[in-house]
Amino acid sequence: MVRGARKAVAVGVAVAVACSVQQHLNFVPGPRHAAPVAAAAASMMMAPAAFADEIGDAAKKLGDASYSFAKEVDWNNGIFLQAPGKFQPLKALKAIDKMIEMGAAADPKLLKEAAEAHHKAIGSISGPNGVTSRADWDAVNAALGRVVASVPKAKVMAVYDSVKDITDSKVPAYMKSLVNGPDAEKAYQGFLEFKDVVAKNQVTTASAPAVVPSGDKIGVAAKALSDASYPFIKDIDWLSDIYLKPLPGKTAPETLKAIDKMIVMGAKMDGNLLKAAAEAHHKAIGSIDAKGVTSAADYEAVNAAIGRIVASVPKATVMDVYNSMAGVVDSTVTNNMFSKVNPLDAVAAAKGFYTFKDVVEASQR
């Protein structure tokens, strides 16, 4: 489903933004927008250990060239919630799917380190523009470079090409107009040098698919949940632009605190199960209909995969996400969303979910 897929990858989004810089004078990825949903990317490929220092050194040079630019960007600007061109949800979903595939191919250890680097960077954010410290800026860029290098070039370029297809040609020039032009150009040149170092250390072979559990209690519970909630899923308008709207009455820094809890949760997830979840989402995207609804079978597989990754995280970490989201989502949001579907279907889905979460909790480590 379109909204679920939007949550599926974090590092993939960062790469998409970074790749845009390669062709246009756009933004080098920043901590807040690079990993809203780190929990969704996964993989099994180990990249060569030799590139760690080389990419780290290159990230420092990139920092020298780009940090002035980074400080000029208003990372709290609501423009980052908008589509980068015409609103085309199904076409955008194809780009998101490529990000999911890339995330599933990345090294799980490096993904974890990238999520942790983003978490640390969020902790050092200061100033009206919401920029992180120079040290954390370098660390995030290094971590992202290592993640990208752990994925074959073809998968990285598939993200670049798909994002290019949904980005209006006027966007880069407009974004550049919001900052100091020479600083943007200096950052761009620094990025080109950085991406060459990453490419030099890039793997050439994709990782093996995840090992998907079967016959477990979560899988059985996922079927029951899916049977109870699929009518509700079909009621939802997955193609609506409401999912791009900011949360009412909340600032970007307030929302970022909740995102940070998600990043922490993602960093603690089992790498194989996270990869399996990404692969389940990829398959589900392949079966969506014209309304953005996936098949019943793929919906069940996604629910099972999500249940398993949640169970791989300590309860306290999961509850941190729940409580932080409760703090930023006003009751008017839930009431509005409820009003858009059949109430009986929504209630049945909620009951099914409560039973499912009990099974997940019983399996939690």
N, C-alpha and C positions, 0 to 999 in steps of 0.2 A: 504494500500500500504506500501511497505517496508520502503521507506524513511519517509513517514508520521508517521509510527509507531515508528521510531527511535526518534521522537520528543516528544512522548506522555507521558513520565513519567520521573520524576527526582528523586524523593525519591526512586522509585523502583530500579533505577540504583545503588544508594548508598547502598541499602540493598543487592543487588546482590554482590557487591564488598565486603561488610562486611561479608556476609555469606560465601564467599570464604575463609575468614580468619579462619572460624570455623574449616574447614577441612585442609587447607593448610596455610603455612606461607606467606600470601599475605598481601595486604594493608588494613588498617583501612581506611574508606572513608574520603577523603579530600574535602574541600570546593569547589575547582574548578570542580572536576569531579563528585561530588555527585549530583549537581542540575542543569546542563545545561538546562534543560527544565522543571523546577518546575511547569510551567503553565499547564502541562499535567496530573498531579495526582489529585485525588479528592475523597471525601467520605462523609458519614453522621454518622459514628459511634463515639460516645463520649466515650473515655476510662476513667477509674476510676481516679478521681482527686487525690486520695491518692498516686498515683505513682509519681507525679511530683517531690517531694523532693527526694524520694528514687532514682529515675533514675538520677536526677541532681547530687546527691552525688556520685553515681556510676560513672557518667561521669567524675567527677573531679579525681577520683582514676584512671580511664582509661587514663586521661590526664597525670597524674604522670608517668604512665607506658609507654605511647606511644609518648609523645611529642618529645623526643629526636629522636626517629625513624622518626616522621613526618618531622623534620627539615632536615633529610638526604635524603628524597625522592625528586627527581627532578620533581616537579609538572608541570613544563613547557615542559617536555619530550613528543615528538610526539608519543611515544609508546602507549600512552593511546588512540590514535585514531585507533589503529590497532585491528583487530579481535584477540581474545585470543587463537587462534589456526587456524585451517583450515578455509578458507573463505567459509562459508555456510549460505548465506543470509536467506533462507527460514527456516532453522533450528534455526538460531539466532532469527528470527522473533517469533518463538514459545516461546523463553525465554523472549523476549520483551513483548509478550502478557501476560505472567505471571506477569511481573512487572506492566503492565497496570491494570490488575485485582487487584493486591495488592494495587496500588495507589487509585483505585476506592473504596476500602474497608476502607481506612484510615480515621481518624478523620479530617474533613476539617479545623477545628480551629488549630489543631496541625500541619497540612501541611502548613498552612499560617505562623505559628510561625517558622517552619523549614526553609521556604523560606526566611523569614526575618533574621534568624540567618545566613544563607549563604550570604545574601546581606551584612550584617555587617562584616562578616568574610572576604569577598572580599576586603572591605575597609581597612582592617588592614594588607593585604599581603605585605611582604617586603622580601628583600634578593634575591639572584640569583636563588634560588630554588622555589620561589613563595609560601612560607608557610605563613599561617595566624598567628595571635598572639595566645599565649597560652590560653588566656581568651576566644577568639572566637573559638578556637579549641574545648575547653570544651563545649561551648554553642552549637556548631553544633552537636557534639556527643550526647549531652543530648536531643536536639531536634529530632534527628534521632531515638534515643532510644524510645522516647515517641510516635513517629509516628508508629514505628514497633509494639510497645505494643498495639496500637489501632486496630491492624489487627489480626484475628485468626491465630494460629500457622500454620495451614494447608496451608494457602495462602502464608505465609512467606517461608515455606519449599518448596513450589512449585517453587518459584523463585530460591532458592538455588539449587534444583535438576536440573532445566532447564539450569542454567548457568554452572553448573558442566559438563553437557553433551556437551557443546560447548567449554570448556576450555581445552587446551592441558595440559597433566599431567606434562610437563616440565616447564610450565609458572611460578608456584609458586617459584620453586628453582631459576629460572633465576631472578625473581624480587627480591628475597632475596639477590642475589649476588650483587645487585646494592647498597645495604646499609650495615650498620654494622650488622652482624649476631646476636650478643647478644641483640642489641637494638630491632631487629625485633622479636626475641623470647620473650623478655620482653613485647613488645606491644601485641603480640599474647596471652600471658597469661592474660594480663590485659583485652583484649577483651573477653576472655572466661568468666571471672568473670562478666564483664559488661553484656554480653548476658544472663547470668543466672538471673541477676536482672530484665532485660527486660522481660524475659520469666515468671518470677514470677508475674509480673503485667499485663500479656497479657490477652486481652479479649478472650472470647470463642465463641461469636456469631457474625456472619457477619451482616453488616448493610443492610437496605432495599435498593432496587434500587432507582435511582434518579427519580424525577418527570420531565418528558420530556414535554416541551411546544408543543402545536400543534395549527395549524391554524394561527400562527403569520406571520407577514410580512417577517421576516427573513427566515422562513421555505419555504414560497412561492418563495422568491428570490433565495434560495438555489437550488430549483428545476430548475429554469431557468439557473443558473450558471452551474449546473451539466449537463443539456442538451447541453449547449454550449461547455463544456470543456471535456466531457468524451472521445471523439475521441482523444484528445491531451493526456489524461491520459493513454490511451492504446498504444500511440506511445512511451512512456517513458520506458527505460530499468530500471526497479526498482531493478533488481538483480545485477546491476553494482557495482563495488567497488569504483567508483568515489566519492560516498558519504562519504567515510572514508578518503578522501584526505584533507590535510590542505589547508586553503585558501591561494592562492598565495601571497607571499610577506608580510604576516602578522605573527607577533609573537604571542605566547600564551597569554602574558599579554594584547596585543591589542585586541585579540578576546574575552578575558575574560570581557572586558568592555561592549561589546555587550551582552554577556551572562548575565551579571549582570542586564542589563535593562530588559531582558526576565524574570529573577527571580522576579524583582520588579513588573512587569506586572502580573505574575502568582499569586503573593501574594495578588493582589487586585481583583482577579476574584471571582465571585459568586460561593460558594462551591457546591451547587446543580447542577449548570450548568456545572461546571468543572467535576463533577462526571458523569454527563450525556455524556459529551464529551469523557471521558475515556471509558465508556461503549459502545459508538458508535464505537470507534476505535477497541475495543475488538470484537465486532460483525463483523466489516468490515474485520478484519484479518481472521475471520472464513470463509469468502466467497472468499478469493483470489484464483486466478487460478495459473497455473504453472509458469506464467510470473510475478507473484506478483501483479496482478491487482484485486482489489475488485469488487464486483458487482455494477451495476449502482445505485441500490437502497441504498446500504450501503455507496457508495460514496456521494450520496445526503444527507444522514443522518449525515455523518461526516462533510460535509460543513455547514449544518444547525447548528450543535452543536458548531463548531468553531466560526461561526458568532455570536452566542448567547453569548459565553464567552467573545469575543472581545467587544461586545456591553455592557458588564457588567463592563468594565474598562473605566475610564476617557480617553478622546481622547489624552490628553497630554502624558499620560503614554504609549499609543499605539504608538504615533509618536516618542517617545524616542527610542522604539525598532526599528522602521523603519529607523530612522536617524542613529542609531548606526550600524545597519547592512549595510546601504548604505556606511558607512565609512570603512568597512572591506571587502566588496565584490567588487572586481575589475570587470570592464566591460568585461574583458576577460572571466570571469566565466559565465556571462549571455550569452555572444556570443557563447561560447562553448556549453552550454546546449541547446541553441536555434538550433544549427547546427545538433543536434542529433534527432530532431523530424521533423514532417511535418510542415513547416512554416505557412501554412494556418490554420492548427488545432491550432497552438500556438497563432496566432493572434485572432482567434475566442474565445479561452479560455481567453485571456487577456481582450477582450471587455466584455465578460460575467463577469469577475472578477470586472472590474471597476463599472459596474452596481450594482453588489452585494455589494461592499464596500460602495456605496452610501446609500443603504438600511440599512446596519449595522450602519453606522454613524448617520443616522436619528433616529435610535433606541437607540443610545448611551446615557448612563447616564452622 
